[in-house]
Amino acid sequence: MNQYRLYVLNPEEHVAATREAQFPDDISALKEAVDLRADQFAVEVWMGERLVGRIGAEFSL
């Protein structure tokens, strides 16, 4: 199992919530992000310093 951190982002790209969990692989962590997103702006999945993926709105400045 690998340790992942999921960040729920608001429309201003600020972290609204964080969840740490263990998953067997990246795909499982991304599936959890899809469920966690629901009606949120976006969720980013990180494994250490590696961005695994982002579910939801695209990054913009």
PQR file with spaces between the fields and no chain letter, atoms N, CA, C, O and H, PARSE charges and radii, in Angstrom:
ATOM       1  N    MET     1       0.847   -1.189    0.000 -0.4000 1.5000
ATOM       2  CA   MET     1       0.000    0.000    0.000 -0.0000 2.0000
ATOM       3  C    MET     1       0.884    1.240    0.000  0.5500 1.7000
ATOM       4  O    MET     1       1.939    1.273    0.633 -0.5500 1.4000
ATOM       5  N    ASN     2       0.437    2.240   -0.711 -0.4000 1.5000
ATOM       6  CA   ASN     2       1.166    3.502   -0.816 -0.0000 2.0000
ATOM       7  C    ASN     2       0.376    4.619   -0.146  0.5500 1.7000
ATOM       8  O    ASN     2      -0.855    4.612   -0.151 -0.5500 1.4000
ATOM       9  H    ASN     2      -0.421    2.213   -1.225  0.4000 1.0000
ATOM      10  N    GLN     3       1.087    5.569    0.424 -0.4000 1.5000
ATOM      11  CA   GLN     3       0.459    6.709    1.099 -0.0000 2.0000
ATOM      12  C    GLN     3       0.173    7.812    0.078  0.5500 1.7000
ATOM      13  O    GLN     3       1.058    8.213   -0.677 -0.5500 1.4000
ATOM      14  H    GLN     3       2.087    5.575    0.428  0.4000 1.0000
ATOM      15  N    TYR     4      -1.065    8.295    0.061 -0.4000 1.5000
ATOM      16  CA   TYR     4      -1.488    9.374   -0.832 -0.0000 2.0000
ATOM      17  C    TYR     4      -2.112   10.491   -0.018  0.5500 1.7000
ATOM      18  O    TYR     4      -2.590   10.279    1.096 -0.5500 1.4000
ATOM      19  H    TYR     4      -1.785    7.969    0.675  0.4000 1.0000
ATOM      20  N    ARG     5      -2.098   11.677   -0.589 -0.4000 1.5000
ATOM      21  CA   ARG     5      -2.768   12.821    0.018 -0.0000 2.0000
ATOM      22  C    ARG     5      -3.709   13.397   -1.046  0.5500 1.7000
ATOM      23  O    ARG     5      -3.296   13.652   -2.177 -0.5500 1.4000
ATOM      24  H    ARG     5      -1.709   11.850   -1.494  0.4000 1.0000
ATOM      25  N    LEU     6      -4.971   13.597   -0.672 -0.4000 1.5000
ATOM      26  CA   LEU     6      -5.968   14.154   -1.580 -0.0000 2.0000
ATOM      27  C    LEU     6      -6.352   15.540   -1.080  0.5500 1.7000
ATOM      28  O    LEU     6      -6.711   15.720    0.083 -0.5500 1.4000
ATOM      29  H    LEU     6      -5.306   13.390    0.247  0.4000 1.0000
ATOM      30  N    TYR     7      -6.271   16.505   -1.968 -0.4000 1.5000
ATOM      31  CA   TYR     7      -6.592   17.897   -1.630 -0.0000 2.0000
ATOM      32  C    TYR     7      -7.851   18.314   -2.374  0.5500 1.7000
ATOM      33  O    TYR     7      -7.890   18.277   -3.604 -0.5500 1.4000
ATOM      34  H    TYR     7      -5.979   16.360   -2.913  0.4000 1.0000
ATOM      35  N    VAL     8      -8.882   18.712   -1.631 -0.4000 1.5000
ATOM      36  CA   VAL     8     -10.104   19.262   -2.223 -0.0000 2.0000
ATOM      37  C    VAL     8      -9.870   20.761   -2.375  0.5500 1.7000
ATOM      38  O    VAL     8      -9.542   21.445   -1.405 -0.5500 1.4000
ATOM      39  H    VAL     8      -8.850   18.742   -0.632  0.4000 1.0000
ATOM      40  N    LEU     9     -10.040   21.272   -3.595 -0.4000 1.5000
ATOM      41  CA   LEU     9      -9.783   22.679   -3.891 -0.0000 2.0000
ATOM      42  C    LEU     9     -11.080   23.431   -4.132  0.5500 1.7000
ATOM      43  O    LEU     9     -12.044   22.890   -4.672 -0.5500 1.4000
ATOM      44  H    LEU     9     -10.307   20.717   -4.383  0.4000 1.0000
ATOM      45  N    ASN    10     -11.081   24.689   -3.720 -0.4000 1.5000
ATOM      46  CA   ASN    10     -12.240   25.550   -4.009 -0.0000 2.0000
ATOM      47  C    ASN    10     -11.974   26.329   -5.297  0.5500 1.7000
ATOM      48  O    ASN    10     -10.876   26.228   -5.843 -0.5500 1.4000
ATOM      49  H    ASN    10     -10.298   25.129   -3.281  0.4000 1.0000
ATOM      50  N    PRO    11     -12.936   27.098   -5.797 -0.5600 1.5000
ATOM      51  CA   PRO    11     -12.747   27.828   -7.065  0.2800 2.0000
ATOM      52  C    PRO    11     -11.576   28.811   -7.069  0.5500 1.7000
ATOM      53  O    PRO    11     -11.100   29.198   -8.136 -0.5500 1.4000
ATOM      54  N    GLU    12     -11.112   29.214   -5.894 -0.4000 1.5000
ATOM      55  CA   GLU    12      -9.961   30.120   -5.810 -0.0000 2.0000
ATOM      56  C    GLU    12      -8.644   29.349   -5.768  0.5500 1.7000
ATOM      57  O    GLU    12      -7.587   29.938   -5.544 -0.5500 1.4000
ATOM      58  H    GLU    12     -11.499   28.900   -5.027  0.4000 1.0000
ATOM      59  N    GLU    13      -8.705   28.028   -5.981 -0.4000 1.5000
ATOM      60  CA   GLU    13      -7.531   27.145   -5.966 -0.0000 2.0000
ATOM      61  C    GLU    13      -6.918   27.013   -4.568  0.5500 1.7000
ATOM      62  O    GLU    13      -5.739   26.680   -4.447 -0.5500 1.4000
ATOM      63  H    GLU    13      -9.564   27.549   -6.163  0.4000 1.0000
ATOM      64  N    HIS    14      -7.690   27.264   -3.520 -0.4000 1.5000
ATOM      65  CA   HIS    14      -7.225   27.077   -2.151 -0.0000 2.0000
ATOM      66  C    HIS    14      -7.691   25.721   -1.648  0.5500 1.7000
ATOM      67  O    HIS    14      -8.746   25.230   -2.048 -0.5500 1.4000
ATOM      68  H    HIS    14      -8.648   27.534   -3.618  0.4000 1.0000
ATOM      69  N    VAL    15      -6.908   25.125   -0.778 -0.4000 1.5000
ATOM      70  CA   VAL    15      -7.249   23.824   -0.213 -0.0000 2.0000
ATOM      71  C    VAL    15      -8.389   23.996    0.780  0.5500 1.7000
ATOM      72  O    VAL    15      -8.261   24.710    1.775 -0.5500 1.4000
ATOM      73  H    VAL    15      -6.050   25.524   -0.453  0.4000 1.0000
ATOM      74  N    ALA    16      -9.504   23.332    0.497 -0.4000 1.5000
ATOM      75  CA   ALA    16     -10.671   23.386    1.372 -0.0000 2.0000
ATOM      76  C    ALA    16     -10.686   22.209    2.350  0.5500 1.7000
ATOM      77  O    ALA    16     -11.253   22.309    3.439 -0.5500 1.4000
ATOM      78  H    ALA    16      -9.607   22.751   -0.311  0.4000 1.0000
ATOM      79  N    ALA    17     -10.058   21.091    1.956 -0.4000 1.5000
ATOM      80  CA   ALA    17      -9.995   19.911    2.815 -0.0000 2.0000
ATOM      81  C    ALA    17      -8.852   19.023    2.336  0.5500 1.7000
ATOM      82  O    ALA    17      -8.449   19.065    1.174 -0.5500 1.4000
ATOM      83  H    ALA    17      -9.598   21.010    1.072  0.4000 1.0000
ATOM      84  N    THR    18      -8.348   18.228    3.254 -0.4000 1.5000
ATOM      85  CA   THR    18      -7.261   17.294    2.943 -0.0000 2.0000
ATOM      86  C    THR    18      -7.613   15.932    3.507  0.5500 1.7000
ATOM      87  O    THR    18      -8.204   15.815    4.580 -0.5500 1.4000
ATOM      88  H    THR    18      -8.675   18.194    4.198  0.4000 1.0000
ATOM      89  N    ARG    19      -7.242   14.916    2.770 -0.4000 1.5000
ATOM      90  CA   ARG    19      -7.450   13.545    3.251 -0.0000 2.0000
ATOM      91  C    ARG    19      -6.206   12.733    2.939  0.5500 1.7000
ATOM      92  O    ARG    19      -5.713   12.756    1.811 -0.5500 1.4000
ATOM      93  H    ARG    19      -6.761   15.011    1.898  0.4000 1.0000
ATOM      94  N    GLU    20      -5.701   12.023    3.919 -0.4000 1.5000
ATOM      95  CA   GLU    20      -4.584   11.107    3.705 -0.0000 2.0000
ATOM      96  C    GLU    20      -5.124    9.683    3.787  0.5500 1.7000
ATOM      97  O    GLU    20      -5.941    9.359    4.649 -0.5500 1.4000
ATOM      98  H    GLU    20      -6.101   12.004    4.835  0.4000 1.0000
ATOM      99  N    ALA    21      -4.649    8.842    2.871 -0.4000 1.5000
ATOM     100  CA   ALA    21      -5.107    7.464    2.850 -0.0000 2.0000
ATOM     101  C    ALA    21      -4.091    6.602    2.120  0.5500 1.7000
ATOM     102  O    ALA    21      -3.231    7.103    1.397 -0.5500 1.4000
ATOM     103  H    ALA    21      -3.986    9.105    2.171  0.4000 1.0000
ATOM     104  N    GLN    22      -4.206    5.304    2.322 -0.4000 1.5000
ATOM     105  CA   GLN    22      -3.349    4.359    1.630 -0.0000 2.0000
ATOM     106  C    GLN    22      -4.161    3.643    0.561  0.5500 1.7000
ATOM     107  O    GLN    22      -5.300    3.232    0.786 -0.5500 1.4000
ATOM     108  H    GLN    22      -4.905    4.897    2.909  0.4000 1.0000
ATOM     109  N    PHE    23      -3.543    3.505   -0.611 -0.4000 1.5000
ATOM     110  CA   PHE    23      -4.166    2.810   -1.737 -0.0000 2.0000
ATOM     111  C    PHE    23      -3.127    1.900   -2.374  0.5500 1.7000
ATOM     112  O    PHE    23      -1.929    2.162   -2.264 -0.5500 1.4000
ATOM     113  H    PHE    23      -2.618    3.839   -0.794  0.4000 1.0000
ATOM     114  N    PRO    24      -3.562    0.842   -3.035 -0.5600 1.5000
ATOM     115  CA   PRO    24      -2.604   -0.064   -3.661  0.2800 2.0000
ATOM     116  C    PRO    24      -1.906    0.537   -4.882  0.5500 1.7000
ATOM     117  O    PRO    24      -0.790    0.145   -5.221 -0.5500 1.4000
ATOM     118  N    ASP    25      -2.580    1.505   -5.550 -0.4000 1.5000
ATOM     119  CA   ASP    25      -1.993    2.073   -6.757 -0.0000 2.0000
ATOM     120  C    ASP    25      -2.630    3.427   -7.088  0.5500 1.7000
ATOM     121  O    ASP    25      -3.582    3.856   -6.435 -0.5500 1.4000
ATOM     122  H    ASP    25      -3.487    1.823   -5.275  0.4000 1.0000
ATOM     123  N    ASP    26      -2.089    4.089   -8.112 -0.4000 1.5000
ATOM     124  CA   ASP    26      -2.580    5.406   -8.523 -0.0000 2.0000
ATOM     125  C    ASP    26      -4.041    5.366   -8.956  0.5500 1.7000
ATOM     126  O    ASP    26      -4.810    6.270   -8.630 -0.5500 1.4000
ATOM     127  H    ASP    26      -1.316    3.741   -8.643  0.4000 1.0000
ATOM     128  N    ILE    27      -4.423    4.334   -9.679 -0.4000 1.5000
ATOM     129  CA   ILE    27      -5.799    4.234  -10.193 -0.0000 2.0000
ATOM     130  C    ILE    27      -6.798    4.221   -9.038  0.5500 1.7000
ATOM     131  O    ILE    27      -7.828    4.892   -9.102 -0.5500 1.4000
ATOM     132  H    ILE    27      -3.798    3.600   -9.943  0.4000 1.0000
ATOM     133  N    SER    28      -6.506    3.476   -8.003 -0.4000 1.5000
ATOM     134  CA   SER    28      -7.403    3.414   -6.838 -0.0000 2.0000
ATOM     135  C    SER    28      -7.508    4.773   -6.154  0.5500 1.7000
ATOM     136  O    SER    28      -8.588    5.177   -5.723 -0.5500 1.4000
ATOM     137  H    SER    28      -5.669    2.931   -7.951  0.4000 1.0000
ATOM     138  N    ALA    29      -6.387    5.472   -6.059 -0.4000 1.5000
ATOM     139  CA   ALA    29      -6.393    6.808   -5.441 -0.0000 2.0000
ATOM     140  C    ALA    29      -7.198    7.787   -6.290  0.5500 1.7000
ATOM     141  O    ALA    29      -7.935    8.612   -5.750 -0.5500 1.4000
ATOM     142  H    ALA    29      -5.510    5.145   -6.409  0.4000 1.0000
ATOM     143  N    LEU    30      -7.067    7.704   -7.604 -0.4000 1.5000
ATOM     144  CA   LEU    30      -7.830    8.595   -8.482 -0.0000 2.0000
ATOM     145  C    LEU    30      -9.321    8.287   -8.438  0.5500 1.7000
ATOM     146  O    LEU    30     -10.138    9.204   -8.528 -0.5500 1.4000
ATOM     147  H    LEU    30      -6.468    7.034   -8.043  0.4000 1.0000
ATOM     148  N    LYS    31      -9.689    7.028   -8.304 -0.4000 1.5000
ATOM     149  CA   LYS    31     -11.105    6.660   -8.166 -0.0000 2.0000
ATOM     150  C    LYS    31     -11.687    7.265   -6.890  0.5500 1.7000
ATOM     151  O    LYS    31     -12.825    7.734   -6.885 -0.5500 1.4000
ATOM     152  H    LYS    31      -9.025    6.283   -8.231  0.4000 1.0000
ATOM     153  N    GLU    32     -10.917    7.253   -5.823 -0.4000 1.5000
ATOM     154  CA   GLU    32     -11.361    7.870   -4.571 -0.0000 2.0000
ATOM     155  C    GLU    32     -11.544    9.376   -4.755  0.5500 1.7000
ATOM     156  O    GLU    32     -12.471    9.965   -4.199 -0.5500 1.4000
ATOM     157  H    GLU    32      -9.992    6.872   -5.827  0.4000 1.0000
ATOM     158  N    ALA    33     -10.661    9.995   -5.534 -0.4000 1.5000
ATOM     159  CA   ALA    33     -10.764   11.435   -5.803 -0.0000 2.0000
ATOM     160  C    ALA    33     -12.050   11.754   -6.556  0.5500 1.7000
ATOM     161  O    ALA    33     -12.683   12.776   -6.293 -0.5500 1.4000
ATOM     162  H    ALA    33      -9.908    9.516   -5.986  0.4000 1.0000
ATOM     163  N    VAL    34     -12.438   10.897   -7.481 -0.4000 1.5000
ATOM     164  CA   VAL    34     -13.699   11.095   -8.218 -0.0000 2.0000
ATOM     165  C    VAL    34     -14.866   11.090   -7.237  0.5500 1.7000
ATOM     166  O    VAL    34     -15.739   11.955   -7.303 -0.5500 1.4000
ATOM     167  H    VAL    34     -11.924   10.066   -7.695  0.4000 1.0000
ATOM     168  N    ASP    35     -14.881   10.123   -6.333 -0.4000 1.5000
ATOM     169  CA   ASP    35     -15.952   10.043   -5.329 -0.0000 2.0000
ATOM     170  C    ASP    35     -15.914   11.236   -4.373  0.5500 1.7000
ATOM     171  O    ASP    35     -16.954   11.782   -4.004 -0.5500 1.4000
ATOM     172  H    ASP    35     -14.172    9.421   -6.279  0.4000 1.0000
ATOM     173  N    LEU    36     -14.718   11.628   -3.984 -0.4000 1.5000
ATOM     174  CA   LEU    36     -14.552   12.730   -3.036 -0.0000 2.0000
ATOM     175  C    LEU    36     -14.947   14.063   -3.647  0.5500 1.7000
ATOM     176  O    LEU    36     -15.431   14.948   -2.941 -0.5500 1.4000
ATOM     177  H    LEU    36     -13.874   11.184   -4.284  0.4000 1.0000
ATOM     178  N    ARG    37     -14.750   14.217   -4.932 -0.4000 1.5000
ATOM     179  CA   ARG    37     -15.034   15.499   -5.593 -0.0000 2.0000
ATOM     180  C    ARG    37     -16.504   15.853   -5.500  0.5500 1.7000
ATOM     181  O    ARG    37     -16.840   16.973   -5.113 -0.5500 1.4000
ATOM     182  H    ARG    37     -14.357   13.499   -5.505  0.4000 1.0000
ATOM     183  N    ALA    38     -17.385   14.933   -5.844 -0.4000 1.5000
ATOM     184  CA   ALA    38     -18.836   15.184   -5.856 -0.0000 2.0000
ATOM     185  C    ALA    38     -19.127   16.540   -6.484  0.5500 1.7000
ATOM     186  O    ALA    38     -18.996   16.686   -7.699 -0.5500 1.4000
ATOM     187  H    ALA    38     -17.112   14.024   -6.158  0.4000 1.0000
ATOM     188  N    ASP    39     -19.519   17.536   -5.693 -0.4000 1.5000
ATOM     189  CA   ASP    39     -19.847   18.849   -6.248 -0.0000 2.0000
ATOM     190  C    ASP    39     -18.761   19.876   -5.954  0.5500 1.7000
ATOM     191  O    ASP    39     -19.001   21.079   -6.056 -0.5500 1.4000
ATOM     192  H    ASP    39     -19.626   17.418   -4.706  0.4000 1.0000
ATOM     193  N    GLN    40     -17.584   19.417   -5.594 -0.4000 1.5000
ATOM     194  CA   GLN    40     -16.473   20.323   -5.313 -0.0000 2.0000
ATOM     195  C    GLN    40     -15.824   20.795   -6.612  0.5500 1.7000
ATOM     196  O    GLN    40     -16.072   20.232   -7.678 -0.5500 1.4000
ATOM     197  H    GLN    40     -17.389   18.439   -5.511  0.4000 1.0000
ATOM     198  N    PHE    41     -15.003   21.818   -6.516 -0.4000 1.5000
ATOM     199  CA   PHE    41     -14.344   22.407   -7.672 -0.0000 2.0000
ATOM     200  C    PHE    41     -13.341   21.441   -8.311  0.5500 1.7000
ATOM     201  O    PHE    41     -13.382   21.204   -9.518 -0.5500 1.4000
ATOM     202  H    PHE    41     -14.802   22.276   -5.650  0.4000 1.0000
ATOM     203  N    ALA    42     -12.446   20.888   -7.496 -0.4000 1.5000
ATOM     204  CA   ALA    42     -11.432   19.965   -7.995 -0.0000 2.0000
ATOM     205  C    ALA    42     -10.803   19.211   -6.831  0.5500 1.7000
ATOM     206  O    ALA    42     -10.876   19.642   -5.681 -0.5500 1.4000
ATOM     207  H    ALA    42     -12.413   21.081   -6.515  0.4000 1.0000
ATOM     208  N    VAL    43     -10.182   18.076   -7.150 -0.4000 1.5000
ATOM     209  CA   VAL    43      -9.420   17.305   -6.171 -0.0000 2.0000
ATOM     210  C    VAL    43      -8.097   16.922   -6.827  0.5500 1.7000
ATOM     211  O    VAL    43      -8.069   16.405   -7.944 -0.5500 1.4000
ATOM     212  H    VAL    43     -10.123   17.725   -8.085  0.4000 1.0000
ATOM     213  N    GLU    44      -7.005   17.185   -6.116 -0.4000 1.5000
ATOM     214  CA   GLU    44      -5.683   16.763   -6.577 -0.0000 2.0000
ATOM     215  C    GLU    44      -5.223   15.589   -5.724  0.5500 1.7000
ATOM     216  O    GLU    44      -5.447   15.546   -4.514 -0.5500 1.4000
ATOM     217  H    GLU    44      -7.028   17.605   -5.208  0.4000 1.0000
ATOM     218  N    VAL    45      -4.572   14.636   -6.391 -0.4000 1.5000
ATOM     219  CA   VAL    45      -4.039   13.458   -5.715 -0.0000 2.0000
ATOM     220  C    VAL    45      -2.516   13.521   -5.801  0.5500 1.7000
ATOM     221  O    VAL    45      -1.942   13.639   -6.884 -0.5500 1.4000
ATOM     222  H    VAL    45      -4.391   14.670   -7.374  0.4000 1.0000
ATOM     223  N    TRP    46      -1.879   13.440   -4.634 -0.4000 1.5000
ATOM     224  CA   TRP    46      -0.426   13.495   -4.546 -0.0000 2.0000
ATOM     225  C    TRP    46       0.094   12.258   -3.849  0.5500 1.7000
ATOM     226  O    TRP    46      -0.526   11.746   -2.918 -0.5500 1.4000
ATOM     227  H    TRP    46      -2.345   13.344   -3.755  0.4000 1.0000
ATOM     228  N    MET    47       1.242   11.782   -4.309 -0.4000 1.5000
ATOM     229  CA   MET    47       1.985   10.723   -3.632 -0.0000 2.0000
ATOM     230  C    MET    47       3.362   11.304   -3.373  0.5500 1.7000
ATOM     231  O    MET    47       4.204   11.362   -4.269 -0.5500 1.4000
ATOM     232  H    MET    47       1.746   12.198   -5.066  0.4000 1.0000
ATOM     233  N    GLY    48       3.582   11.732   -2.143 -0.4000 1.5000
ATOM     234  CA   GLY    48       4.820   12.451   -1.835 -0.0000 2.0000
ATOM     235  C    GLY    48       4.832   13.768   -2.585  0.5500 1.7000
ATOM     236  O    GLY    48       3.889   14.552   -2.480 -0.5500 1.4000
ATOM     237  H    GLY    48       2.898   11.685   -1.415  0.4000 1.0000
ATOM     238  N    GLU    49       5.883   14.016   -3.335 -0.4000 1.5000
ATOM     239  CA   GLU    49       5.989   15.256   -4.109 -0.0000 2.0000
ATOM     240  C    GLU    49       5.528   15.085   -5.556  0.5500 1.7000
ATOM     241  O    GLU    49       5.686   15.998   -6.367 -0.5500 1.4000
ATOM     242  H    GLU    49       6.649   13.379   -3.420  0.4000 1.0000
ATOM     243  N    ARG    50       4.961   13.929   -5.883 -0.4000 1.5000
ATOM     244  CA   ARG    50       4.508   13.643   -7.248 -0.0000 2.0000
ATOM     245  C    ARG    50       3.002   13.877   -7.368  0.5500 1.7000
ATOM     246  O    ARG    50       2.210   13.291   -6.630 -0.5500 1.4000
ATOM     247  H    ARG    50       4.832   13.188   -5.224  0.4000 1.0000
ATOM     248  N    LEU    51       2.626   14.730   -8.300 -0.4000 1.5000
ATOM     249  CA   LEU    51       1.208   14.921   -8.605 -0.0000 2.0000
ATOM     250  C    LEU    51       0.747   13.740   -9.440  0.5500 1.7000
ATOM     251  O    LEU    51       1.214   13.546  -10.563 -0.5500 1.4000
ATOM     252  H    LEU    51       3.269   15.206   -8.899  0.4000 1.0000
ATOM     253  N    VAL    52      -0.158   12.960   -8.899 -0.4000 1.5000
ATOM     254  CA   VAL    52      -0.687   11.795   -9.602 -0.0000 2.0000
ATOM     255  C    VAL    52      -1.719   12.244  -10.623  0.5500 1.7000
ATOM     256  O    VAL    52      -1.720   11.769  -11.759 -0.5500 1.4000
ATOM     257  H    VAL    52      -0.537   13.118   -7.987  0.4000 1.0000
ATOM     258  N    GLY    53      -2.604   13.163  -10.220 -0.4000 1.5000
ATOM     259  CA   GLY    53      -3.617   13.648  -11.130 -0.0000 2.0000
ATOM     260  C    GLY    53      -4.545   14.632  -10.469  0.5500 1.7000
ATOM     261  O    GLY    53      -4.524   14.843   -9.257 -0.5500 1.4000
ATOM     262  H    GLY    53      -2.603   13.549   -9.298  0.4000 1.0000
ATOM     263  N    ARG    54      -5.367   15.229  -11.321 -0.4000 1.5000
ATOM     264  CA   ARG    54      -6.337   16.218  -10.852 -0.0000 2.0000
ATOM     265  C    ARG    54      -7.685   15.862  -11.458  0.5500 1.7000
ATOM     266  O    ARG    54      -7.798   15.634  -12.662 -0.5500 1.4000
ATOM     267  H    ARG    54      -5.385   15.057  -12.306  0.4000 1.0000
ATOM     268  N    ILE    55      -8.700   15.817  -10.610 -0.4000 1.5000
ATOM     269  CA   ILE    55     -10.067   15.514  -11.034 -0.0000 2.0000
ATOM     270  C    ILE    55     -10.865   16.807  -10.882  0.5500 1.7000
ATOM     271  O    ILE    55     -10.868   17.419   -9.814 -0.5500 1.4000
ATOM     272  H    ILE    55      -8.608   16.003   -9.632  0.4000 1.0000
ATOM     273  N    GLY    56     -11.536   17.216  -11.947 -0.4000 1.5000
ATOM     274  CA   GLY    56     -12.351   18.423  -11.880 -0.0000 2.0000
ATOM     275  C    GLY    56     -11.807   19.502  -12.783  0.5500 1.7000
ATOM     276  O    GLY    56     -11.223   19.226  -13.831 -0.5500 1.4000
ATOM     277  H    GLY    56     -11.533   16.719  -12.814  0.4000 1.0000
ATOM     278  N    ALA    57     -12.008   20.746  -12.357 -0.4000 1.5000
ATOM     279  CA   ALA    57     -11.632   21.897  -13.161 -0.0000 2.0000
ATOM     280  C    ALA    57     -10.132   21.931  -13.417  0.5500 1.7000
ATOM     281  O    ALA    57      -9.331   21.514  -12.580 -0.5500 1.4000
ATOM     282  H    ALA    57     -12.482   20.971  -11.506  0.4000 1.0000
ATOM     283  N    GLU    58      -9.772   22.433  -14.582 -0.4000 1.5000
ATOM     284  CA   GLU    58      -8.359   22.554  -14.934 -0.0000 2.0000
ATOM     285  C    GLU    58      -7.701   23.653  -14.122  0.5500 1.7000
ATOM     286  O    GLU    58      -8.360   24.593  -13.679 -0.5500 1.4000
ATOM     287  H    GLU    58     -10.422   22.772  -15.262  0.4000 1.0000
ATOM     288  N    PHE    59      -6.386   23.526  -13.927 -0.4000 1.5000
ATOM     289  CA   PHE    59      -5.623   24.529  -13.206 -0.0000 2.0000
ATOM     290  C    PHE    59      -5.578   25.823  -13.998  0.5500 1.7000
ATOM     291  O    PHE    59      -5.360   25.805  -15.210 -0.5500 1.4000
ATOM     292  H    PHE    59      -5.850   22.762  -14.287  0.4000 1.0000
ATOM     293  N    SER    60      -5.782   26.944  -13.325 -0.4000 1.5000
ATOM     294  CA   SER    60      -5.675   28.244  -13.993 -0.0000 2.0000
ATOM     295  C    SER    60      -5.214   29.281  -12.972  0.5500 1.7000
ATOM     296  O    SER    60      -5.493   29.165  -11.779 -0.5500 1.4000
ATOM     297  H    SER    60      -5.959   26.959  -12.340  0.4000 1.0000
ATOM     298  N    LEU    61      -4.515   30.279  -13.452 -0.4000 1.5000
ATOM     299  CA   LEU    61      -4.047   31.355  -12.586 -0.0000 2.0000
ATOM     300  C    LEU    61      -4.905   32.580  -12.759  0.5500 1.7000
ATOM     301  O    LEU    61      -4.666   33.598  -12.110 -0.5500 1.4000
ATOM     302  H    LEU    61      -4.288   30.374  -14.421  0.4000 1.0000
